[in-house]
Amino acid sequence: MRYQSGEEVTPLKQSFGSIMAAVDRDERPVEVAAKAVALARLSGGDVELFHCDSERAYARQHQYDPRAAARARETCLDESRRFLDSLWHSLNVKDVKASMSVACESPLYAGIVHAVERDHPDLVVRGTGSAHRNRRAVGGDSAAGLDANDWELVRACPSPLLLTHGRVWKSHPLIAAAVDLSAAEAPELTRTILRTAAAVAQSAGGDLEIVHASLFDPAQPQEEASRRAALLERTQDAGVEAAAIHLIRGEPAVVLPDFAQRRDFDLIVLGALTHRKALTALVGTLTGKLIETLDCDCLLVKPVRGSRAA
C-alpha cells in the first residue's frame, strides 16, 4: 500500500514506537497486555505496562493522618508493581522490550492521562467490556458500553487510544477507516484517520477499507454520488489507497455496526469526537454504538496538525 504520489505510507513503527497498556486487576489484563505486545511486534516498538490503583487512591482521600496516608500510598504502589511484574512474567515475552509504571490516583482516567502526559506513548491500549469497573470516582454510570472513566479518557487522552475486547486479529486483518463527511469533522482528523488506518493495514499485512454511512436524501438523487466523490477526494488528499470504499445508506449509528459486523473487521479507526465538548454529548454516539456492538478493536485518533503522517 502506497501514497498515490508514490511515497511510502508512514510505517507503523514510526507511529506506534511506544505502546502503553493501561491494565486493571479485574479488566482482562492479560488480553490487554497481549494486544499491546502484538502491536509492538508489528511496529518494532516497546511496551509500557501501566496500572493505576484508583480504588486505593479514593480510600486515601479520607485518610487524614499524613504519615498513614503516605504509608498507604507506598503500599499501594508496591502491590501494583508486583501485580505488573507477575502479569509480564505470565506472558513469557522475550522479543519485546517492556517497562512498568504505577500510580495511586483517583479518578482513574486522570491517572492514565497523567501517565500519558509524562511518558508520551504513541498509543494507549485499554480494555473494554466490564460491567463492574470503578465508576464512583467520577460519579457516572455505564453508557454505550463505556463507563464514565472511559468516556473521560476518550475525551482527554492526548495519544491515540485503542479500545479492545481482546479478540486476536486474523492473520490477514481487515482494517476499516470510518470517515465522517460532515462539517463537524475537521479535514486534519479525516487525514489522520485514513493515514493511521493505512499504516496499520500495511504493517499488519492486511487490507484497508473506507466506510461512510449517511441518511441520503431520496429527493436529492445526486447526493450519494456527491458523497462518493468527496470521499474519493479526501482519500486522495490523505495519499492512501484502499481495497474498497463503502457508502452505506441509513442512520450511521444503526447501519454501520451491522455492516462492520458482517464485514468482520479486526480494527476500526475513527475520530475521538474532539468537536464534542461535553461528556453527555458523547453518550449514544456512533463511537459508543460501535464499541458496544462490535467485538473488534476501535482505535480513536485526534487530528495531527502540521504533519503529513498519522
C-alpha positions as CSV (number, residue, x, y, z in Angstrom):
1,M,0.0,0.0,0.0
2,R,1.5,3.3,-1.0
3,Y,0.7,7.0,-1.2
4,Q,-0.7,7.7,-4.6
5,S,2.1,10.2,-5.0
6,G,4.5,7.2,-4.9
7,E,5.7,7.9,-1.4
8,E,5.5,5.0,1.1
9,V,2.9,5.1,3.7
10,T,4.4,6.1,7.1
11,P,5.4,2.8,8.7
12,L,3.6,1.8,11.9
13,K,6.9,1.7,13.7
14,Q,7.1,5.4,13.3
15,S,3.6,5.9,14.5
16,F,3.5,3.5,17.4
17,G,7.1,3.0,18.6
18,S,6.0,3.1,22.2
19,I,2.8,1.5,23.4
20,M,1.2,1.9,26.9
21,A,-1.0,-0.9,28.1
22,A,-3.3,0.6,30.8
23,V,-4.4,-2.5,32.7
24,D,-6.7,-3.2,35.6
25,R,-6.7,-6.1,38.0
26,D,-10.2,-7.1,37.0
27,E,-10.2,-6.0,33.4
28,R,-8.7,-8.9,31.5
29,P,-5.1,-7.6,32.0
30,V,-3.5,-10.5,30.1
31,E,-5.6,-9.8,27.0
32,V,-4.9,-6.1,27.0
33,A,-1.1,-6.6,27.6
34,A,-1.1,-9.3,24.9
35,K,-2.7,-6.8,22.4
36,A,0.0,-4.2,23.2
37,V,2.7,-6.9,22.7
38,A,1.2,-7.9,19.3
39,L,1.1,-4.3,18.1
40,A,4.7,-3.8,19.4
41,R,5.8,-6.8,17.3
42,L,4.3,-5.2,14.2
43,S,5.8,-1.9,14.9
44,G,9.1,-2.9,16.3
45,G,8.2,-0.8,19.3
46,D,8.4,-1.1,23.1
47,V,5.6,-1.8,25.7
48,E,4.9,0.1,28.9
49,L,2.7,-1.7,31.4
50,F,0.8,0.8,33.5
51,H,-1.5,0.3,36.4
52,C,-3.3,2.9,38.4
53,D,-5.0,1.7,41.7
54,S,-7.8,4.3,41.8
55,E,-9.7,2.3,44.5
56,R,-6.9,2.7,47.0
57,A,-6.4,6.3,46.0
58,Y,-10.1,7.0,46.5
59,A,-9.9,5.5,50.0
60,R,-6.7,7.5,50.7
61,Q,-8.7,10.7,50.2
62,H,-10.4,10.1,53.5
63,Q,-7.1,9.4,55.4
64,Y,-6.3,12.5,57.4
65,D,-3.1,11.2,59.1
66,P,-0.4,12.3,56.6
67,R,2.0,9.6,57.7
68,A,-0.6,6.9,57.4
69,A,-1.6,8.2,54.0
70,A,2.0,8.2,52.8
71,R,2.5,4.6,54.1
72,A,-0.8,3.5,52.4
73,R,0.3,5.1,49.1
74,E,3.7,3.3,49.2
75,T,2.0,0.0,50.0
76,C,-0.4,0.6,47.0
77,L,2.4,1.3,44.6
78,D,4.4,-1.7,45.8
79,E,1.4,-4.0,45.3
80,S,0.8,-2.6,41.8
81,R,4.5,-3.2,40.9
82,R,4.2,-6.8,42.0
83,F,1.0,-7.2,40.0
84,L,2.6,-5.9,36.8
85,D,5.7,-8.0,37.3
86,S,3.5,-11.1,37.7
87,L,1.5,-10.1,34.6
88,W,4.5,-9.7,32.5
89,H,6.1,-13.0,33.5
90,S,2.8,-14.7,32.8
91,L,3.1,-13.5,29.2
92,N,6.5,-15.1,28.8
93,V,7.5,-12.5,26.2
94,K,11.2,-12.5,25.1
95,D,11.2,-10.4,21.9
96,V,9.6,-7.1,23.1
97,K,11.2,-4.6,25.4
98,A,9.0,-3.7,28.4
99,S,8.9,-1.2,31.2
100,M,6.5,-0.8,34.0
101,S,5.0,2.2,35.8
102,V,2.3,2.6,38.5
103,A,0.2,5.2,40.1
104,C,-2.2,5.6,43.0
105,E,-4.6,8.3,41.8
106,S,-8.3,9.0,41.6
107,P,-10.2,9.3,39.3
108,L,-8.8,6.5,37.2
109,Y,-8.9,8.3,33.9
110,A,-6.8,11.2,35.4
111,G,-4.1,8.7,36.5
112,I,-3.9,7.3,33.0
113,V,-3.9,10.8,31.3
114,H,-1.1,12.0,33.7
115,A,1.0,8.9,32.8
116,V,0.5,9.6,29.1
117,E,1.4,13.2,29.5
118,R,4.6,12.1,31.4
119,D,5.7,9.3,29.2
120,H,4.3,10.4,25.7
121,P,3.4,6.9,24.4
122,D,2.4,6.8,20.7
123,L,-0.5,4.5,21.5
124,V,-2.6,3.7,24.6
125,V,-4.3,0.3,24.8
126,R,-7.2,-0.1,27.1
127,G,-9.7,-2.9,27.7
128,T,-13.5,-2.5,27.5
129,G,-16.5,-4.6,28.4
130,S,-16.5,-4.8,32.2
131,A,-19.8,-4.2,34.0
132,H,-18.1,-3.6,37.3
133,R,-15.3,-1.2,36.7
134,N,-14.9,1.6,39.3
135,R,-17.4,4.4,38.5
136,R,-17.8,6.3,41.7
137,A,-14.6,8.3,41.2
138,V,-16.3,10.4,38.5
139,G,-19.9,9.7,39.6
140,G,-21.1,8.2,36.4
141,D,-22.8,5.1,35.1
142,S,-22.0,3.0,32.1
143,A,-23.1,4.4,28.8
144,A,-22.8,3.0,25.3
145,G,-20.6,0.2,26.5
146,L,-18.2,2.6,28.3
147,D,-18.2,3.8,31.8
148,A,-17.6,7.4,32.8
149,N,-13.9,6.9,33.3
150,D,-13.7,5.5,29.7
151,W,-15.6,8.5,28.2
152,E,-13.4,10.9,30.1
153,L,-10.3,9.0,28.8
154,V,-11.6,9.2,25.2
155,R,-12.0,13.0,25.7
156,A,-8.8,13.7,27.5
157,C,-6.2,11.2,26.3
158,P,-3.6,13.1,24.3
159,S,-2.4,9.9,22.5
160,P,-4.3,7.6,20.1
161,L,-6.5,5.2,22.2
162,L,-7.1,1.6,21.2
163,L,-10.1,0.1,23.0
164,T,-10.1,-3.7,22.8
165,H,-12.3,-6.6,23.8
166,G,-9.2,-8.8,23.5
167,R,-10.1,-10.6,20.2
168,V,-7.0,-11.8,18.3
169,W,-6.7,-10.3,14.8
170,K,-6.9,-12.6,11.8
171,S,-3.6,-13.4,10.0
172,H,-4.6,-11.1,7.2
173,P,-6.6,-8.5,9.1
174,L,-9.2,-6.2,7.7
175,I,-8.8,-2.6,8.9
176,A,-11.6,-0.1,8.5
177,A,-11.4,3.7,8.4
178,A,-14.7,5.2,9.4
179,V,-15.0,8.7,7.8
180,D,-17.4,11.4,8.6
181,L,-18.1,13.9,5.8
182,S,-20.0,16.4,7.9
183,A,-18.7,19.9,8.6
184,A,-18.1,18.9,12.2
185,E,-15.2,16.6,11.2
186,A,-12.1,18.6,10.5
187,P,-10.1,17.7,7.4
188,E,-7.0,17.2,9.6
189,L,-8.9,14.5,11.6
190,T,-10.0,12.8,8.4
191,R,-6.4,12.6,7.1
192,T,-5.3,11.2,10.4
193,I,-7.9,8.5,10.4
194,L,-7.1,7.5,6.8
195,R,-3.3,7.5,7.2
196,T,-3.4,5.8,10.6
197,A,-5.6,3.0,9.2
198,A,-3.4,2.7,6.1
199,A,-0.3,2.4,8.2
200,V,-1.8,-0.3,10.5
201,A,-3.1,-2.3,7.5
202,Q,0.3,-2.2,5.8
203,S,2.3,-3.1,8.9
204,A,-0.1,-5.9,9.8
205,G,-0.2,-7.3,6.2
206,G,-3.9,-6.6,5.9
207,D,-6.3,-4.7,3.8
208,L,-7.8,-1.2,4.3
209,E,-11.4,-0.4,3.6
210,I,-13.0,3.0,4.0
211,V,-16.5,3.3,5.3
212,H,-19.0,6.2,5.3
213,A,-22.7,5.9,6.4
214,S,-25.3,8.6,5.9
215,L,-29.0,9.3,5.6
216,F,-29.1,10.2,2.0
217,D,-32.0,12.4,0.9
218,P,-34.2,10.5,-1.6
219,A,-35.2,13.8,-3.0
220,Q,-31.6,14.5,-3.9
221,P,-30.6,11.6,-6.2
222,Q,-27.1,13.1,-6.8
223,E,-26.3,13.3,-3.1
224,E,-24.8,9.8,-2.9
225,A,-22.7,10.4,-6.0
226,S,-21.6,13.7,-4.5
227,R,-20.6,12.0,-1.2
228,R,-18.6,9.3,-3.0
229,A,-16.7,12.0,-4.9
230,A,-16.0,13.8,-1.7
231,L,-14.8,10.6,-0.1
232,L,-12.5,9.8,-3.0
233,E,-11.2,13.4,-2.8
234,R,-10.4,13.1,0.9
235,T,-8.8,9.7,0.3
236,Q,-6.6,11.1,-2.4
237,D,-5.8,14.1,-0.2
238,A,-4.6,11.7,2.5
239,G,-2.5,10.0,-0.1
240,V,-3.7,6.4,0.6
241,E,-5.2,3.6,-1.4
242,A,-8.0,1.3,-0.2
243,A,-9.1,-2.2,-1.2
244,A,-12.7,-0.9,-1.1
245,I,-14.8,2.2,-0.3
246,H,-18.2,1.6,1.1
247,L,-21.1,4.1,1.2
248,I,-23.9,2.8,3.4
249,R,-27.4,4.2,3.3
250,G,-29.1,4.8,6.7
251,E,-28.6,6.2,10.2
252,P,-24.9,5.7,10.9
253,A,-25.3,4.6,14.5
254,V,-27.7,1.9,13.3
255,V,-26.4,0.6,9.9
256,L,-22.6,0.9,10.5
257,P,-22.4,-1.5,13.4
258,D,-24.3,-4.1,11.4
259,F,-22.2,-3.6,8.3
260,A,-19.0,-3.8,10.3
261,Q,-20.1,-7.0,12.0
262,R,-20.9,-8.6,8.6
263,R,-17.5,-7.4,7.2
264,D,-15.8,-8.9,10.3
265,F,-13.4,-6.0,10.7
266,D,-10.4,-6.6,13.0
267,L,-10.0,-2.9,13.7
268,I,-12.0,0.3,13.1
269,V,-10.2,3.6,13.1
270,L,-12.3,6.6,13.8
271,G,-12.3,10.1,15.3
272,A,-12.3,10.6,19.1
273,L,-15.1,13.1,18.7
274,T,-12.9,16.1,19.7
275,H,-15.6,18.5,18.4
276,R,-18.0,17.3,21.1
277,K,-17.0,19.2,24.3
278,A,-19.4,17.8,26.9
279,L,-19.3,14.3,28.3
280,T,-23.0,14.0,28.0
281,A,-22.8,14.7,24.2
282,L,-20.8,11.5,23.8
283,V,-23.4,9.2,25.2
284,G,-25.2,7.3,22.5
285,T,-22.9,8.5,19.7
286,L,-21.7,6.4,16.8
287,T,-18.4,5.7,18.7
288,G,-20.3,4.4,21.7
289,K,-22.6,2.2,19.5
290,L,-19.6,0.7,17.7
291,I,-17.8,-0.1,21.0
292,E,-21.0,-1.5,22.5
293,T,-22.0,-3.6,19.5
294,L,-18.7,-4.9,18.0
295,D,-16.2,-7.3,19.3
296,C,-13.4,-5.8,17.1
297,D,-10.9,-3.2,18.3
298,C,-11.6,0.5,18.0
299,L,-8.7,3.0,17.5
300,L,-9.7,6.5,18.4
301,V,-7.5,9.3,17.0
302,K,-7.3,13.0,17.1
303,P,-6.0,15.4,14.4
304,V,-2.3,15.6,13.8
305,R,-1.7,19.2,12.8
306,G,1.2,20.3,10.7
307,S,2.2,16.7,9.9
308,R,1.8,14.5,6.8
309,A,1.9,11.3,8.7
310,A,-0.7,9.8,11.1
